[in-house]
């Protein structure tokens, strides 16, 4: 099978973390019920397919590019399915609360990820 | 390097320098195909009903658009024009799948509505109806759809109506990524994606848990393909697998089995991945064991497992379509086997490719899956077979004119067979909007408790949240009457047939029966050989004359009669 070993980031993890923040904010827009339905659907779709997945894949940026970009929407879909289904299984179902929660986690996670990457970069410069 | 590209020999197959002559040919062919499609699809709604399906009765340009797209793709590959090949793949998805959304008023297939009913229940009651049916034990797709629908205000049936085309694009993109992960060059990976787009006749791409499970399967197999010498993306494999497990019952077991085979034969790292995957799927099955223990969990009767869930012999048109898909499936598997044998002879990696492409057949050694295992076998093997076949296909398309011609003919023929397989039962499977509305009305207005009995399949049953109450009353409340009364094949032109029918109704002393007839049922039952074409009109005529039945509704192609049982 193909060995995808690379020693460099194929996509900048900071970029993916920034995308996660942006899509998390889009997800928050998707929780505003007074907006038109098609717009909400677009926001929810953008969040689901580009938010959590970008955050997760910011840890896997040494994979080939095709694998990164294929995994982003899939990871987001998986996260949303698992969160909504598992919460429903234990008796909790509040669509807006779940979306806001996921969006905030994605935004915060994205910020923290960017912050840790920038700090690591700063420290590597200082060590030289 | 164990990649498909090395098989070619001295140079990579996608490095054949293209000639400048006829550079525009693939684009011209694609443009013509697109034009054919744009015209052809306008003729679908008015197409006359026929047992041979949509291709036989819509404009010939509709079918030609599909065939010409395959020709254009072959030419694009020959000219090493990857952009045209990508465009051809996209056009194939559109040509074969967009029709499901734009030429119908409501989602196709009666079983779509069983899924929509679960979604509606979640939206209405904010909980799962555990214990009612198997769907509530595997809520992945239903919970997600309810969530999106509630957030956006877009009704779930509208989301379901466009599901097929969105899914197919996503799946084809993933097929490209999986092929790349398994060592294919760009052109070979695009070809694998094209084969997935053009050969998928199984029609499991409607609003279904199976479709979502296939997306996650592709994700898992992508990382499996990269995990030969060392593990890659194990956390992501587990994440995708977990989402698959909460969505579909059978698919995770095949994926686990395939991964297990690779681990045991030391072709996959890390070896311990099998344990968390097994824990996840067994936990889910254990938690929902009460939902599955009334099914046969294991059956080694391969012949029985391979039978479809429609045991009757259908109309001539249905037999023609059935023959088409058998030829296609057999041809794909045979060619895949030959390619694998060729790789083995040339001492190239074949074992893991064999597992990916042919291990789904092992399902038949353990499960019938309610008569649907045979369909899942092809669906599961499609990704692997496409990857195995893509390399030789590209190589041959880029070889001499004779080889190019032969492979092009094979490509066009297989595409045509697949399209016939997918669209052959079109008229039996469309769900007219008035019947969908009628189904919802019956659930809402019938005197509960009651049996909401369809005279024969199909009907958009269980389409709203109210089905749960009926299912709790009697899990078979909406079983087709001809099955309940063992009347398959009856023409209802004799008193004896009607007497058997009446006895089955009278046996239900605990609640009234609403008997439902539709034109769609008549067509479906005739198409699949369940009933003669006159059977349901004959039965309806007898019911109309029987004072035990009261007409409730009769208009717009459907009728409802009530057999009243006084509640004590």
Boltz contact constraints between the chains, C-beta under 6 A:
constraints:
  - contact:
      token1: [A, 1]
      token2: [B, 225]
      max_distance: 6.0
  - contact:
      token1: [A, 1]
      token2: [B, 228]
      max_distance: 6.0
  - contact:
      token1: [A, 2]
      token2: [B, 3]
      max_distance: 6.0
  - contact:
      token1: [A, 2]
      token2: [B, 183]
      max_distance: 6.0
  - contact:
      token1: [A, 2]
      token2: [B, 226]
      max_distance: 6.0
  - contact:
      token1: [A, 3]
      token2: [B, 229]
      max_distance: 6.0
  - contact:
      token1: [A, 4]
      token2: [B, 226]
      max_distance: 6.0
  - contact:
      token1: [A, 37]
      token2: [B, 152]
      max_distance: 6.0
  - contact:
      token1: [A, 37]
      token2: [B, 153]
      max_distance: 6.0
  - contact:
      token1: [A, 37]
      token2: [B, 154]
      max_distance: 6.0
  - contact:
      token1: [A, 40]
      token2: [B, 152]
      max_distance: 6.0
  - contact:
      token1: [A, 41]
      token2: [B, 152]
      max_distance: 6.0
  - contact:
      token1: [A, 41]
      token2: [B, 154]
      max_distance: 6.0
  - contact:
      token1: [A, 44]
      token2: [B, 148]
      max_distance: 6.0
  - contact:
      token1: [A, 44]
      token2: [B, 151]
      max_distance: 6.0
  - contact:
      token1: [A, 44]
      token2: [B, 152]
      max_distance: 6.0
  - contact:
      token1: [A, 66]
      token2: [B, 177]
      max_distance: 6.0
  - contact:
      token1: [A, 66]
      token2: [B, 180]
      max_distance: 6.0
  - contact:
      token1: [A, 70]
      token2: [B, 174]
      max_distance: 6.0
  - contact:
      token1: [A, 70]
      token2: [B, 177]
      max_distance: 6.0
  - contact:
      token1: [A, 74]
      token2: [B, 219]
      max_distance: 6.0
  - contact:
      token1: [A, 78]
      token2: [B, 239]
      max_distance: 6.0
  - contact:
      token1: [A, 78]
      token2: [B, 240]
      max_distance: 6.0
  - contact:
      token1: [A, 78]
      token2: [B, 243]
      max_distance: 6.0
  - contact:
      token1: [A, 81]
      token2: [B, 140]
      max_distance: 6.0
  - contact:
      token1: [A, 81]
      token2: [B, 144]
      max_distance: 6.0
  - contact:
      token1: [A, 81]
      token2: [B, 243]
      max_distance: 6.0
  - contact:
      token1: [A, 82]
      token2: [B, 243]
      max_distance: 6.0
  - contact:
      token1: [A, 84]
      token2: [B, 143]
      max_distance: 6.0
  - contact:
      token1: [A, 84]
      token2: [B, 144]
      max_distance: 6.0
  - contact:
      token1: [A, 84]
      token2: [B, 147]
      max_distance: 6.0
  - contact:
      token1: [A, 85]
      token2: [B, 139]
      max_distance: 6.0
  - contact:
      token1: [A, 85]
      token2: [B, 140]
      max_distance: 6.0
  - contact:
      token1: [A, 85]
      token2: [B, 143]
      max_distance: 6.0
  - contact:
      token1: [A, 85]
      token2: [B, 246]
      max_distance: 6.0
  - contact:
      token1: [A, 88]
      token2: [B, 128]
      max_distance: 6.0
  - contact:
      token1: [A, 88]
      token2: [B, 143]
      max_distance: 6.0
  - contact:
      token1: [A, 93]
      token2: [B, 126]
      max_distance: 6.0
  - contact:
      token1: [A, 95]
      token2: [B, 147]
      max_distance: 6.0
  - contact:
      token1: [A, 95]
      token2: [B, 150]
      max_distance: 6.0
  - contact:
      token1: [A, 95]
      token2: [B, 151]
      max_distance: 6.0
  - contact:
      token1: [A, 99]
      token2: [B, 151]
      max_distance: 6.0
